[in-house]
Amino acid sequence: MVDPMKWSLKDLRIEGTWCYPVTIWPRIIGMISKRQFPIEKLIHELIDADDGSQRASTFSAIHPATR
């Protein structure tokens, strides 16, 4: 269960969006490849899909208020 109040107490921030039309992605990808879009300001860490469960467990152990 997700409890945003626990995130708030630990000053955690989870962000995401799903509001862009699919037709815009070729333009965004082109801007990234030409270094016209500062993608490095948006991505803080990459997590391999195979490591997702382990990383979530580790995070939860380090930050018990997120459980």
ABEGO torsion letter per residue (X at the ends): XBBAAAAAAAGBBBBBBBABBAAAAAAAAAAAAAGABBAAAABABBBBAAAAAAAAAAAAAABAAAX
